[in-house]
């Protein structure tokens, strides 16, 4: 609420702050390090791969519907942060609010991790059912470990997990299959969650849908196993193209700087940083943990580059 209140204070007449609109996304994912010990259980990998992908998603600010005219400032609702993990009563109350949390967000981002299986987890099944019922965006957003640096191979995604993904027979688009959170091989870490899962499943099956795709399907009651939702992969392609262009530009810039440094190294006096004329593109804003993609040169000499950290 405080975020929205501050946004309302700072936004312009078009509802934007700076040049971006506002969007909140629910992040649906399977925890990388699950467990009953809340001190050690964690949703991400030790190298924080999911956090890095969400940061890239927010940096690009892409929405295929409005591209290239509008960008968005993305905020994320994540179960680990949005539901109390240390107090069992507060945790159960937070879980009971899942329909409200998800209906308050614009879209669902589903994360297809290569190190844990998204599909059979009972909680991810509930999340996709809730999103298919209550979110305003008709499509789920697809994200995986290769985002945004490699192009998608839909056939490979489907063949590697046919219980989770399918291809629309008409459009060829990627689809996410809805499965029963309380049956059909669903798995849970904490047996105490089963009652909550059953109640949420019952609610979502009978609820009047808000999601445009489910409304258009005419599905009055959610039929697990046969129902599926279209996934947005267009944003993935847009962001991938932008990332590849940027990496190509960085490589060209680094090559240019390396050539300049090599030529100057023949001088009797080694050049100082102030002597070298850096192209404007070299002054990049990168995070402290970012890795610059430097082409191999056959030796370990580091290019002379200034960066703002």
N, C-alpha and C positions, 0 to 999 in steps of 0.2 A: 504493500500500500504506500509506503514512504517513497519507494521508487517512482510509482505512478504520480504521486503528488508532486515530486520534484520535477518530473518530466513535464507535467502540466504547467509548472511555473516557467520553465525554460524554453518550451517549444514555441515555434513561430506560428503564423496563421495557417500553415499547412500541416501542423501537427508534428513538425520535425525539429530535432535539435541538431544544429550544424546542418549537414546535408542528408541526414538519415531519419527514417521513420522508426517506429517502435514495434518490436516483436518479442514475445516470450514463447519458448519452445520447451516441451517436455522431452527429456532425454531418456529413452527406453533402452536398457542395456542389461547384460548379465554381468554380475560382479566377477572380477578377475581373481580376487582372493576372498572367497566366501568363508563363512565359519560362524560358530555360535559365540566365539570370544570376540566381543565388540572391540577389544583393544588391538586385535590383529587383523580382523576382517576389513577388507578395503575394496572399493569398486574398480580401482584402476591398477595398472601394472606399476612396478617399481620405477620405470622410466616415464610414467605419466602419459602414455600414448593417447588416451581418450581426452585428457585435458588439452593436449597439443592439437588434436583434431578440432575440438570445439573452439579453441582460440583461432584456428585458421578459418573456420566457418564464420565466426564473428568478424574477423578481419575482412573477408571478402564481402560480407553483407548482401549476398545474392538472394534474389527471389525471381525464379524464371518468369512469373506472371508479369512482373514490373521491370524486368531487365530490358534495356540498359538505363532506363529513365530514373529509377528509384533504387536506393540502397537502404539497408535496414541495420539498426543497432540491435543485435540479438542478445537476449538474456535467457538463461536456462534454468528450468526447474529440474533438479536432480534429487532422487530419493535419499541419497546419502546425506545431503545437506538439508533437504526439505522436511524430513521426518526424523524425529528424535531416535537415535540409535542406542541410547544408554538407559532410558527409562522405559520399561515394558508397557506401562499404562499409556504413557505419552506416545509410544510407538504405535500401539493399537489404535489410539484415537487418530493419529496421523494417517494410518492406513485406511480408516473409515472415511476419511476426507478425500481419498484419491479421486472419486468422480468429480468433486468440486475443483480440486487442483487442476485436473486435466481439462475440464471444461473452461477454466479460466485462461488456458494457454491457447495459442493460435494453431500450433502444429505439433506433431510427434516426430522426433528424430529417432530412428531405430539404428542401433550400432551392431553391425555384423562383424564380430571379433574373430580373428583367426586362431585365437588361443582358448576361447571358451565358446560353447555352442549356445547361441541365442534361443533356439527354437524350444527345447523341452522344458525350459525353466518356467515354472508355474506363474511366477510374478510377471515375466515378460509376456506371457499369454494373456494375463489379465490386462496389462497395460495396452496391448494392441487392441483388445476388445473394447476397452474404455475409450481409446482414441478413435476407433471406428464408430463409436456411438456419440461422443461428446465434443470432439474438437471442431473448430470452425473450418480449418483447411481440409479439403476433401482427400488430399493425398498425404501419405507418410513420406518423410524425407529419408532416403537411404544414405548411410555412411559406413565406411569400413576402414581397415588399417592403411589402405593405399591412398585414401583421400588426403589432399587433392592433387597428388603428384603422378598418378597413373590412370589411364583411361579404364573404364569399366568393361568387363567381359561378361555380359549377361548370361550367356550359355554356361560359362564356367561357374558362375555363382549358383545357378540353378542345379547343375549336375553335382556340385559339392554338397548341397543341402536341399534335396527335393522335397523333404517334409516341411520345409519352411518357405521355399520360393517356387514360383511357377511363372510361366509366360502367358500373357493374355493372348488368346487365340486369334483375336481380331487385329489388335494394334502391335503385338509383339512386346508390349511394355512389361516390366518386372512387377510381379504381384507377391504380396505377403499373405500366407495362408493363416486363417484363424483356427486355433485348436483349443480344445477344452482345457481350462486351467486345473480341473479336478480329476481328469481322466486321460486316456490316450497317451500314457507314458509320461505325464507331467511329473516333475521332480521338485522337491522343496528341501531346504536345508534344515528348517525348524518345523517339526511336526505341529507345533502350536498354531502355525499359519493356516492350516487346512480349513478351519472353520471360517476364517476371514475370507479366504479364497472362494469358498462355496457361496458365501453371502454376496460378495462382489460379482461373481459370475451370474447369480440369480438376478441381481439388479440390472446388470448390463443386457441380459437377454430380454427382459421385459420393458426396459425403459423406452420412452419416446425418443428417437434419435435426433441429434442436432447436426451430425456430420452430413454434408451434402452428398457424398458418394453413397453412403448407406441409404439416405432418403431416396436418391435416384434409383437405387436397386429395387425399391419396393419391398425390402425385407422387413417385415413387421417384427419378427422374432429372430434373433441372431442364431444361426445354425452353424455350430462349430464343426469344422472339418470340410464343409462345402463353401463357406463364405471366405472371401479374400478381398484384400484392399490393394488398389494400385499404388505403386511407389514412385515418388518423384526422384528420378535420376538425372533430370536435366540440369539441376543446380550443380550436381557433381561434375558433369561435363563442362559447364561454363567455368567453374572454379579451377578445374584441371587445366583447361586451355590458358587461363590467366596465369596460373602458376608456372606452366611450362614456358610461356613467353617471358615471364620475369626471370626464370633461371637462365634462359638463353641470353637475355640481355646482360645478366650478371657475368656469365662466362665471357661474353664479348668484352665487357668492361675490364675484367680481370686480365684477359689476354692483352688488351691494349696497355694496361698499366705495367704488366710484366715486360712487354717489349720496350716501353719507355725506360723502365728501370735498367734493363739489360744494356741498352744503348748508353745510358748515362754512366754505367759502371766502368766504361772504358776511360772516363776522365781520370786525371791524376788525383783529384779530390773527390771523395765519395759524396754523393748528393745528400743533403739533409731533407727532412720531410717538407720543409718550406720551399725547397727548390723544385720539387716534383709537382707538376700541374695535373691534378686529379680531375677526371671528368666528373661532372655534377652527380652522375648516377652512383658514384662510388660512396657518397655519403649516405649510407643506408641506416634506417632505424631498425635495429634488431633487438630481440630480447636477450637477456644474459645467457639463456640456455640455447639460443639458436645456433645451428651449424650452417656455415656457409659452404655451398657446393663448389669446391675448387677443383678444376680439372687436374689430373695427375700430370706432372711435368717430368717425371723420371728422377727427381731429387726432392729433398725435403725443404727447400727454400720457401719461406713464407712470403707471400706477396705483400707489398707495402700498401696497406689500406687503412684509412681512418673510418671508424664507425662510432656512431653515437649510441651508447648503451643506457 
